[in-house]
Amino acid sequence: MNRRNFLSGIGVGGYSLIVDAQNLPPAELPSTAQTIGRDFVDIAPRQRKYEGRDPHMAMVDLETDLLVAGGGLAGVCAALAAARHGARVVLLQDRSRLGGNSSSEVKMHVVGANSHKSRPGWREGGIMEELRLDDAVNNPQRCWEMWDILLYDKVISEPKITLLLETSLFAVDKSGDSIRIGYARCDKSEHVYRIKSKLFMDCTGDSRLGLEAGAEMRAGREARSEFNETLAPEKADGETLGSSILFTSRLHHKPMPFTAPKWARKVTRDHLKFRKISSWEYGYWWIEWGGNLSPVYDNERIRFELLSIVMGVWDHIKNSGDHPESANWAIDWVGMMPGRRGSRRMVGDVMITQNDLVRGTFPDAAAMGGWPMDDHPPGGFDRQDLPPNTSVKTAEVYNIPLRSLYSKNVPNLMMAGRNISASHVAFTSSRVMATCAVVGQAAGTAAAMCLENGITPRQLANNAKLLSRYQQTLLRDDQSLRGVKNEDPNDLARKAKVTASGERAPALAEVVNNGWVRDIPKKEVHHWEGPMAEGSGAWLELSWDKPQRIRQVQITFDSGFQRELTLTSQEAANRGIVRAAQPETVKDYAILANGKPVVEVKGNHQRLRRHQLAGVETSKLRIHVTATNGDDFARIFEVRCYA
C-alpha cells in the first residue's frame, strides 16, 4: 500500500495537515496544472539551495527571453503579446493579483482613447478589447474579483509565460550598459529568484527595474520653457499627481448609521466646493492626496491621509444633514492600497510632449492614446480652492512612438505603462490604463521581434524594413495606429474581389479589404453590413482569378467600438454599457471553401478570430453568418487570408 492509499484508508483527506505535501515527490501531488502545461516545480524546486545573505530564502535560477516586472494591464498585455509571438516570458507581480489599479484591490475602471464617450469609435482594440469582451460576457454581475481571475486565466494559460505573484524585483546585475540578471524575492514562499534574460521590461509604474539598472529617468513637472508646453508650470518642480483610495457602498432596507473613527478628517461644504457629491455607490477619484510627496517613500503617510479623507467624506455624506437620502446606505468596501498616478518616468530616445499629442503621429507609431491631458493639483484634496482637475482634449487621437518605449542608456531595457518616456504634461494623458495596455502590447510585440532578429529595440526603431513589418504585425493583432493601414504583402485577401448576399450603404462589402478596421463616426465607414435574411442569414465572399492555397483566415467583426465598455462600480457610468456579448458581433458562422464548410463556429463574442486551415486550395472563400448576438445585420470589418 502506498502512502496515499494508506492515508485514504484511515479517512484522512487530501488536504489534511497530516499530509506533508512538501516531502511528497511531484508525481504524488494531485493537480490539474498538467491540463495547461504547467509544472510548478520549475519555480518551487523540491531541492532547495541556500546562498547569500538570506540563509532561509531558497535560491531559484530561471532563464528566459524577456523578464517583465509589473503585472498591471501594461505588464499583462506586454507578457501576453511577447509570448504569443514566441518569446519565453517571466512576469513578476508584487501583489497577489494582476491588473494593478484595475484589480479588485483598487477598483478603478479602465478608460482610454474614447474619452468617456466624447470620442466614440476609438475604443482600444487588440488584447485590451479581447479582455473587455471576455469580461462583459463572463462577468455580467460586475464582480471585480472575476476580473482578477480573468487576467490570471489569460496569463497562466499561456505556456510560454512563467508567472511569479507576490514577487518583487529588488536588484540587477549588468554587463557593461546592459542588464544580465534580475533578482526578485517572494517572502510568502521563501524564494529568491535569479533570472537571466536577454531583454527586460519595466511595467512597475514606479520604474523600479529602471532604478536598479541605472536608467535615466525623470520625476515631477518640467518647466514650460523646456518643451514649449503651454500647460506646464512656469518653473520646474518635483510635484506630480496624487494617489487615490476608492470606496463602494450598498443600499439596505433600514437606516445604516455611521460613526467616523477619531482620526477621520472633518469634511465640510467648503472642502467640497469643487467636488461634486451626487451619488455614493462608488467614490471618488478626487479623494486624492500626496502629489507633493514621494508616492514611493511616503506611501504609508499617503495611505493614512487618504483613508482619513475617505472616512471624513463618508461621515459628511451620512451625518452632515446635506444628504438625507443616504440614510439607508452603508460602505461595503474601502481600498487599502493607494492607487498611484504619478511617479518616476524613464527617458527614451524620444520624450513625447504636449505638442506631440497635438500633432498626433510618428514614423515609428506603436500605440494609440487619446485621453485628455488631465492634470490634477499636487495638493489634491487639500487644495479645496482649486478644481480637482484641468482637462484639455486633443483634436484627434495620437500615436505613441516605439522610441519612447525603451531606455535611452540601457540598451536591453524597455518600459510600458505610466512610466514611458513622456513629459509630465503628456503623461497626464498617456497614464490611463487602456493606453497603458496598448503600450504594453506594443512593447511586448517589439520585444518578441527583437529577440527573433537578435537586435535591440533601438535597432528595430531605426530599421525601416523591420519597423514596417512590426507595425503591420500590430495591425494584424488589431492594434490600431492612427494613419497606418493594412499593407501586409502576405495577406492574400487584399487582392481578392469581394461580394455579398446583400449590403446596406455606405457599409459595402468592398471595404473589408481596404486596410482599415474601425469607423470614424460621421466621417468614414469601414465595415460591411449584410441584412440577415430569415432562415439563411447573410454571406460575404472573397474570390480570386486563380486558386489560392490558404492556411489561415482572420476575421475582424464589429464589437461596438462606439460604446464605452469597462468594468465599473458606478451605476451611472454603467448605463449604456452592454454586460454581455455585444449585439453587433457575429455569433454563429461558417467558413466555406469550394462550397464546403472548413470551419464552423457557434457562440462567438470576440472581435478578432483566427482559424487555421489544412492548406485549402480555393478560388472562392465564403463567410456564412447564421446568427448575430442581437443585431439585424451581419457586420465585418476585415477578412485576411494567409498561405
C-alpha positions in Angstrom: 0.0 0.0 0.0 1.5 3.4 -1.0 1.3 6.4 1.3 -1.7 8.0 -0.4 -3.8 4.8 -0.3 -2.8 4.3 3.3 -4.0 7.8 4.3 -7.2 7.4 2.3 -7.8 4.1 4.1 -7.7 5.8 7.5 -10.0 8.5 6.4 -7.5 11.4 6.1 -8.5 13.7 3.2 -6.0 15.1 0.7 -6.0 18.5 2.3 -5.3 17.2 5.9 -2.5 18.7 7.8 -1.2 15.2 8.3 -0.1 15.1 4.7 3.3 16.7 4.4 3.0 17.7 0.7 6.4 19.3 0.6 8.1 16.0 1.1 6.0 14.1 -1.5 7.5 13.5 -4.9 5.9 15.6 -7.6 4.0 12.7 -9.2 2.2 12.2 -5.9 0.6 15.6 -5.8 -2.9 15.8 -7.1 -3.0 18.6 -9.7 -4.9 19.8 -12.8 -2.0 22.0 -13.8 -1.0 19.5 -16.4 -4.0 20.4 -18.5 -2.4 23.8 -19.3 1.2 22.5 -19.4 2.2 23.9 -16.0 5.0 22.5 -13.9 5.2 24.4 -10.6 8.4 22.6 -9.7 10.2 25.0 -12.1 9.5 27.9 -9.8 9.5 25.9 -6.5 12.0 23.1 -6.8 11.9 20.4 -4.2 15.7 20.5 -3.7 16.2 23.9 -2.1 19.6 25.6 -2.2 20.5 28.4 0.1 23.2 31.1 -0.6 23.8 34.7 0.1 22.8 36.9 3.0 19.3 35.3 3.4 20.0 31.9 4.9 16.3 30.9 5.0 15.5 32.0 1.4 16.0 29.4 -1.3 17.7 30.5 -4.5 16.0 29.6 -7.7 17.7 30.1 -11.1 15.5 30.8 -14.1 16.4 31.7 -17.7 14.1 33.4 -20.1 13.9 35.6 -23.2 12.0 38.5 -21.6 11.6 39.5 -17.9 8.6 41.7 -17.3 8.5 43.5 -14.0 5.0 44.6 -13.0 1.6 42.9 -13.6 -0.7 45.8 -14.2 -2.5 46.0 -17.5 0.7 47.2 -19.2 2.7 44.2 -17.9 -0.1 41.7 -18.6 -0.6 42.8 -22.2 3.2 43.0 -22.7 3.7 39.5 -21.5 0.8 38.1 -23.5 1.9 39.8 -26.7 5.5 38.7 -26.4 4.5 35.1 -25.5 2.0 34.8 -28.3 4.8 35.9 -30.7 7.1 33.2 -29.5 9.1 34.7 -26.6 9.6 33.0 -23.3 8.5 35.4 -20.6 8.8 35.6 -16.8 6.2 38.0 -15.4 6.8 39.4 -11.9 3.9 40.9 -9.9 4.4 42.2 -6.3 0.7 41.7 -5.5 -1.4 38.6 -5.1 -3.4 39.5 -8.2 -2.9 41.0 -11.6 -4.3 44.2 -13.0 -2.8 47.0 -11.0 -5.2 49.8 -10.5 -7.9 47.9 -12.4 -7.8 45.0 -9.9 -10.1 44.4 -7.0 -7.6 46.0 -4.7 -8.2 49.4 -6.2 -11.3 49.1 -8.4 -10.5 51.8 -10.9 -12.4 51.4 -14.2 -10.3 51.3 -17.4 -10.5 54.3 -19.6 -8.6 55.3 -22.7 -8.7 56.9 -26.1 -12.5 57.1 -26.4 -12.5 59.6 -23.6 -15.8 58.9 -21.8 -17.9 58.8 -24.9 -16.7 62.2 -26.2 -14.6 60.5 -28.9 -16.7 57.4 -30.0 -15.2 54.8 -32.2 -11.7 54.9 -30.7 -12.0 52.2 -28.0 -8.8 50.2 -27.9 -8.5 47.0 -29.9 -6.1 44.1 -29.6 -5.6 42.4 -26.3 -7.4 45.1 -24.3 -10.5 44.5 -26.4 -10.2 40.8 -26.0 -10.1 41.2 -22.2 -13.0 43.6 -22.2 -15.2 41.4 -24.3 -14.5 38.3 -22.3 -15.2 40.2 -19.1 -18.5 41.6 -20.4 -19.7 38.1 -21.3 -18.4 36.1 -18.4 -18.8 38.7 -15.7 -22.3 40.3 -16.2 -22.5 40.6 -12.4 -19.7 43.2 -12.4 -17.6 41.4 -9.9 -14.1 42.8 -9.6 -12.6 39.5 -8.3 -13.8 37.9 -11.5 -11.8 40.5 -13.5 -8.8 39.4 -11.4 -9.5 35.7 -12.3 -9.8 36.6 -16.0 -6.4 38.2 -16.1 -4.9 35.3 -14.1 -6.5 32.8 -16.5 -5.2 34.6 -19.6 -1.6 34.7 -18.2 -1.5 31.3 -16.6 -2.9 29.7 -19.8 0.0 30.9 -21.9 2.5 28.1 -21.9 5.4 30.5 -22.6 4.7 32.7 -19.5 6.1 31.9 -16.1 4.0 34.0 -13.6 5.5 34.9 -10.2 2.9 36.5 -7.9 3.8 38.3 -4.7 7.3 38.6 -6.0 9.2 41.9 -6.1 12.2 42.8 -8.2 14.9 44.3 -6.0 18.3 44.2 -7.9 20.0 43.6 -11.2 23.4 42.5 -12.4 24.7 44.3 -15.5 27.3 43.6 -18.1 28.5 46.9 -19.4 25.4 49.1 -20.0 23.1 46.1 -20.4 21.2 44.1 -17.8 22.2 40.5 -17.5 20.2 39.2 -14.4 17.2 40.4 -12.5 16.8 39.4 -8.8 13.3 39.1 -7.2 12.0 37.7 -3.9 8.9 36.1 -2.7 8.7 36.0 1.1 5.5 34.0 1.0 7.2 31.0 -0.5 10.7 31.9 0.8 12.3 32.1 -2.6 14.8 34.4 -4.2 14.8 34.3 -8.0 17.9 34.9 -10.0 16.5 35.4 -13.5 18.8 35.5 -16.5 17.2 37.2 -19.5 18.0 38.7 -22.9 15.5 41.6 -22.7 14.0 43.3 -19.7 10.8 45.4 -19.4 9.8 47.8 -16.6 6.0 47.9 -16.2 6.1 48.7 -12.4 4.7 52.2 -12.8 7.4 53.4 -10.4 10.3 52.4 -12.6 11.9 50.1 -10.0 13.6 48.0 -12.6 15.0 51.1 -14.3 16.1 52.5 -11.0 18.1 49.3 -10.2 19.6 49.4 -13.7 20.7 53.0 -13.6 18.3 54.1 -16.4 18.0 57.8 -17.0 14.7 59.0 -15.6 12.6 62.0 -14.5 10.1 62.8 -11.8 7.9 65.9 -11.3 6.9 68.6 -13.7 9.1 70.2 -16.4 9.3 74.0 -16.8 7.1 75.5 -19.5 10.1 76.6 -21.4 11.8 73.2 -21.7 9.5 71.8 -24.3 7.4 74.9 -25.0 4.4 73.4 -23.4 1.6 75.8 -22.6 0.1 73.5 -19.9 3.4 73.2 -18.0 4.1 75.3 -14.9 6.5 78.3 -15.2 9.1 76.7 -13.1 10.1 73.0 -12.8 9.3 71.2 -9.6 9.2 67.7 -8.1 5.5 67.6 -7.8 3.1 65.3 -9.7 -0.5 63.9 -9.5 -1.5 62.4 -6.2 -2.9 58.9 -5.3 -6.5 57.9 -4.6 -8.3 55.4 -2.5 -11.8 54.4 -3.6 -14.8 53.0 -1.8 -18.1 51.3 -2.7 -21.4 51.4 -0.8 -24.6 49.5 -0.8 -28.3 50.3 -0.3 -30.0 48.5 2.6 -33.6 48.2 3.8 -33.2 50.1 7.0 -31.2 53.1 8.3 -27.5 52.4 8.5 -25.7 54.6 11.0 -22.0 55.5 10.7 -19.6 56.7 13.3 -16.3 58.0 12.0 -13.0 56.9 13.6 -11.3 59.6 15.7 -8.6 60.0 13.0 -11.0 60.8 10.2 -10.9 64.3 8.6 -13.7 66.7 9.4 -15.0 67.4 5.9 -17.3 70.5 5.4 -19.1 72.0 2.5 -16.1 74.3 1.9 -13.9 71.3 1.2 -16.4 70.2 -1.4 -16.8 73.5 -3.3 -15.3 72.0 -6.5 -16.0 68.3 -5.7 -19.4 67.1 -6.6 -21.4 64.6 -4.5 -24.4 63.4 -6.4 -24.2 59.7 -5.8 -22.1 57.5 -3.5 -22.2 53.9 -4.6 -18.7 54.4 -5.9 -16.4 57.2 -5.0 -14.4 59.2 -5.6 -11.4 59.8 -7.9 -11.0 63.2 -6.4 -10.2 61.8 -3.0 -6.6 62.4 -4.0 -3.5 63.3 -1.9 0.3 63.3 -1.9 1.3 64.7 -5.2 3.7 66.9 -3.4 5.4 64.0 -1.7 7.0 60.8 -2.9 4.4 58.2 -3.9 7.0 55.6 -3.1 8.9 56.7 0.1 5.8 58.3 1.6 3.3 55.5 0.8 2.3 54.9 4.4 1.6 58.6 5.1 -0.4 58.8 1.9 -2.4 55.7 2.7 -3.3 57.2 6.2 -4.3 60.6 4.8 -6.4 59.0 2.0 -8.2 56.8 4.5 -8.8 59.7 6.8 -10.3 61.7 3.9 -12.5 58.7 2.8 -13.8 58.3 6.3 -14.4 62.1 6.5 -16.2 62.3 3.2 -18.4 59.4 4.2 -19.1 61.0 7.6 -20.1 64.2 5.8 -22.5 62.2 3.5 -24.1 60.3 6.4 -24.1 62.8 9.2 -23.9 66.4 7.9 -27.6 66.5 7.1 -26.8 67.6 3.5 -27.6 64.1 2.1 -30.6 62.7 4.0 -31.2 60.2 1.1 -28.0 58.4 2.2 -29.7 57.1 5.4 -30.0 53.5 4.2 -26.6 53.4 2.5 -23.5 51.8 4.1 -20.0 51.3 2.9 -19.2 47.7 1.9 -15.6 48.1 0.7 -12.8 50.5 1.1 -9.5 50.2 -0.8 -6.4 49.8 1.4 -3.8 50.3 -1.4 -3.4 53.8 -2.8 -3.9 53.9 -6.5 -0.9 55.7 -7.7 -0.9 58.1 -10.7 2.4 59.9 -11.0 5.9 58.6 -10.1 9.2 58.2 -11.9 9.3 58.2 -15.7 12.1 56.7 -17.7 13.8 58.6 -20.6 13.9 57.1 -24.0 15.2 58.2 -27.4 12.0 60.3 -27.7 10.2 62.0 -24.9 6.6 62.7 -26.0 5.3 66.2 -25.1 2.1 68.2 -25.2 3.0 69.3 -28.8 3.4 65.7 -29.9 0.0 64.8 -28.6 -1.4 67.7 -30.7 0.5 66.6 -33.8 -0.5 63.0 -33.2 1.8 60.9 -35.3 5.3 59.5 -35.5 7.0 57.3 -38.2 7.6 54.6 -35.6 4.0 54.7 -34.3 3.4 51.8 -31.9 0.3 52.5 -29.9 -2.6 54.9 -29.7 -3.7 57.4 -27.0 -6.5 59.9 -26.7 -7.4 60.6 -23.1 -7.4 64.4 -22.5 -4.3 66.0 -20.9 -5.8 65.6 -17.4 -3.7 67.4 -14.8 -4.5 67.5 -11.1 -3.2 69.9 -8.4 -0.4 68.1 -6.5 -2.1 69.0 -3.2 -5.2 67.1 -4.2 -8.0 67.2 -1.6 -6.1 69.8 0.5 -6.4 72.3 -2.3 -10.1 73.0 -1.7 -9.6 76.3 -3.5 -8.9 74.6 -6.8 -10.9 72.3 -9.1 -9.7 68.7 -8.7 -8.5 68.5 -12.3 -8.0 70.5 -15.5 -8.8 68.6 -18.7 -7.7 69.7 -22.2 -8.7 67.4 -25.1 -6.6 66.9 -28.2 -8.5 67.3 -31.5 -7.7 63.7 -32.5 -6.2 60.5 -31.1 -2.4 60.5 -31.2 0.3 57.9 -31.8 2.9 56.9 -29.2 6.3 56.1 -30.8 8.4 53.0 -30.2 11.3 55.2 -29.4 9.5 56.3 -26.2 9.2 52.6 -25.1 12.9 51.8 -24.5 15.6 53.2 -22.3 18.0 55.8 -23.7 21.0 54.5 -21.8 20.3 50.8 -21.0 20.2 49.1 -24.4 18.1 46.0 -23.5 15.6 47.7 -21.2 12.1 48.6 -22.3 9.2 50.2 -20.5 5.4 50.2 -20.7 2.7 51.8 -18.7 2.6 55.2 -17.0 6.4 55.3 -16.8 7.1 55.6 -20.5 9.3 58.5 -21.9 6.9 61.4 -21.6 6.9 64.9 -20.2 4.6 65.5 -17.2 2.0 67.2 -19.5 2.0 64.3 -22.0 2.0 61.8 -19.1 -1.3 63.3 -17.8 -2.9 61.8 -20.9 -0.9 58.6 -21.6 -1.1 57.4 -18.0 -4.7 56.0 -18.2 -4.9 52.2 -18.1 -6.3 51.4 -21.5 -3.5 53.4 -23.1 -1.0 51.6 -20.8 -2.5 48.3 -22.0 -2.0 49.1 -25.7 1.5 50.4 -25.0 2.2 47.1 -23.2 1.1 45.2 -26.3 3.3 47.4 -28.5 6.3 46.8 -26.2 5.7 43.1 -25.9 5.4 42.7 -29.7 8.6 44.7 -30.2 10.4 42.6 -27.7 9.5 39.4 -29.5 10.6 40.8 -32.8 13.9 42.0 -31.3 14.5 38.5 -29.9 13.6 36.9 -33.2 16.1 39.1 -35.1 18.8 39.3 -32.4 18.6 43.1 -32.2 18.0 45.8 -29.6 14.8 47.9 -29.5 16.7 50.9 -30.8 17.9 48.9 -33.8 14.3 47.9 -34.5 13.1 51.6 -34.4 15.9 52.6 -36.8 15.4 49.8 -39.3 12.8 50.9 -41.8 12.1 47.4 -43.2 11.7 45.8 -39.8 9.8 48.7 -38.4 7.2 48.4 -41.2 6.9 44.7 -40.5 6.5 45.5 -36.8 3.7 48.0 -37.5 1.9 45.5 -39.8 2.2 42.9 -37.1 0.5 45.2 -34.6 -2.3 45.9 -37.1 -2.7 42.2 -37.7 -3.2 41.8 -34.0 -5.9 44.5 -34.1 -3.7 47.2 -32.5 -4.9 50.4 -34.3 -2.4 53.1 -35.2 -3.6 56.5 -36.4 -2.9 56.9 -40.2 -1.4 53.3 -40.6 -3.4 50.7 -42.5 -3.1 47.1 -43.5 -0.5 46.8 -46.3 0.7 43.3 -45.4 2.2 41.8 -48.6 1.4 38.3 -47.3 -2.4 39.0 -46.9 -4.0 37.3 -49.9 -7.3 38.9 -49.2 -6.0 42.3 -50.3 -6.1 41.1 -53.9 -9.5 39.4 -53.7 -12.8 40.6 -55.2 -15.5 40.9 -52.5 -19.2 40.2 -53.0 -22.0 39.7 -50.5 -25.6 38.4 -50.2 -26.6 42.0 -49.6 -25.3 45.3 -48.2 -26.6 48.5 -46.7 -24.9 51.6 -47.9 -22.5 53.1 -47.1 -21.3 49.8 -45.3 -20.4 48.0 -48.5 -18.8 44.6 -49.0 -15.8 46.0 -50.9 -14.4 47.8 -47.8 -13.4 44.6 -45.9 -10.1 44.5 -47.6 -9.3 48.3 -47.8 -6.9 48.1 -44.9 -9.0 50.0 -42.2 -10.7 48.2 -39.3 -12.7 50.9 -37.5 -15.2 53.5 -38.4 -14.7 57.2 -37.8 -18.3 58.2 -36.7 -19.9 60.7 -39.0 -16.9 60.6 -41.3 -15.8 57.2 -42.5 -17.3 53.7 -42.7 -15.0 50.7 -43.0 -17.3 47.7 -42.3 -19.7 45.6 -44.3 -23.4 45.3 -43.2 -25.3 42.5 -44.7 -29.1 42.1 -43.9 -29.8 38.9 -42.0 -32.4 37.0 -44.1 -34.7 34.8 -42.1 -33.6 31.2 -42.3 -30.5 31.9 -44.5 -28.6 34.6 -42.7 -26.0 36.6 -44.7 -22.8 35.8 -46.5 -19.6 37.6 -47.7 -17.4 36.0 -50.4 -13.8 36.6 -51.5 -12.8 35.4 -54.9 -9.6 35.3 -56.9 -8.8 34.8 -60.6 -6.9 31.6 -59.8 -7.0 29.2 -56.8 -5.1 30.3 -53.6 -3.6 27.9 -51.0 -4.9 29.2 -47.7 -3.8 28.1 -44.2 -5.2 30.8 -42.1 -8.3 33.0 -42.2 -8.6 36.0 -39.9 -11.9 37.9 -39.4 -12.4 41.2 -37.6 -16.0 41.6 -36.6 -17.8 44.6 -35.2 -17.9 44.8 -31.4 -19.5 48.2 -30.9 -16.5 50.5 -30.7 -18.9 53.4 -30.5 -19.9 52.4 -26.9 -18.0 52.6 -23.6 -17.0 49.1 -22.4 -15.5 48.7 -19.0 -16.0 47.2 -15.5 -17.3 49.8 -13.2 -18.9 50.0 -9.7 -20.7 53.2 -10.6 -24.3 52.7 -11.7 -24.4 55.9 -13.7 -21.2 55.0 -15.6 -22.6 51.6 -16.4 -25.6 52.9 -18.3 -25.1 52.2 -22.0 -22.5 49.5 -21.3 -23.6 46.1 -22.6 -22.5 43.4 -20.0 -22.9 40.6 -22.4 -21.9 39.7 -26.0 -22.1 42.9 -28.0 -25.2 42.8 -30.2 -23.3 43.8 -33.4 -20.9 40.9 -33.1 -21.4 37.8 -35.3 -22.3 34.9 -33.1 -22.6 31.8 -35.4 -20.8 31.5 -38.7 -19.1 29.1 -41.1 -16.2 29.4 -43.5 -16.7 27.6 -46.8 -14.1 26.8 -49.4 -15.1 25.2 -52.7 -18.6 25.3 -51.4 -17.8 23.1 -48.4 -17.6 24.1 -44.7 -14.0 24.1 -43.4 -14.7 26.0 -40.2 -17.9 26.2 -38.1 -18.2 28.4 -35.1 -21.1 28.7 -32.5 -21.4 31.3 -29.7 -18.7 33.8 -30.7 -18.4 37.1 -28.8 -14.9 38.2 -29.8 -14.0 40.8 -32.3 -10.8 39.1 -33.7 -10.9 35.5 -34.7 -8.2 33.4 -36.4 -8.8 30.0 -38.0 -6.2 27.5 -39.1 -7.0 25.5 -42.2 -5.3 22.4 -43.6 -3.8 24.1 -46.6 -7.1 24.5 -48.5 -6.9 25.4 -52.2 -9.8 27.5 -53.4 -10.7 30.4 -55.7 -13.7 31.3 -53.5 -13.9 31.7 -49.8 -17.2 32.4 -48.2 -18.1 33.5 -44.7 -21.7 32.5 -44.0 -23.2 34.2 -40.9 -26.2 32.4 -39.5 -26.7 34.4 -36.3 -25.5 37.6 -34.6 -25.7 38.5 -30.9 -28.8 40.6 -31.5 -28.3 42.8 -34.5 -30.3 42.6 -37.7 -27.2 42.9 -39.8 -24.0 40.8 -40.1 -21.1 43.1 -39.7 -17.5 42.5 -40.7 -14.6 45.0 -40.7 -11.9 42.9 -42.3 -11.0 39.5 -43.7 -7.4 38.4 -44.1 -6.1 35.2 -45.7 -2.6 33.7 -45.4 -0.8 30.9 -47.0 
